[in-house]
Amino acid sequence: MKKFWQMAAVMTLIATTSGCVSYNMSQPVASLSGDVKTDLKADVKVGEVISGESSTNVLFGWLNIGGDNQFADGVSYGGASGGGIGLPLPDPVSSAKAAAAYKAVKSSGSDLIVAPRYEVTVNDYFIFKQVNVKVTGNKGSIQSIR
């Protein structure tokens, strides 16, 4: 019986001193923010009216079907998007706007769109959504940067 109690004591000691251990090493963090300031001025020649169109289909609110695969980058269209469950969901309107802007700039040979105006049409059928975007503006060509 004495051997049983010794074995039980050893097992209890092992069970209480071992187990899962996690280590956390914290690091002081300072926010990193950078501002780019430039004194450059661009001389933009404004030309004729240009336009571009894009459309996409969305299934179940997050699955893009069809649509374009080339977009104007570096311009933020719309606000933040996201789902109610904490997952970031794609914003089909913003991607269609960026694709329409890309098509307008690329087809006209311009550098930028001056005063872009977007016409957005969304047909929502609960599970299926059609997004059509047309952008119009003036052709902008950069003549010089000083």
Beta strands, then each sheet from edge to edge (+ up, - down):
strand 1: 42-59
strand 2: 63-65
strand 3: 112-124
strand 4: 128-145
sheet 1: 2+ 1- 4+ 3-
end
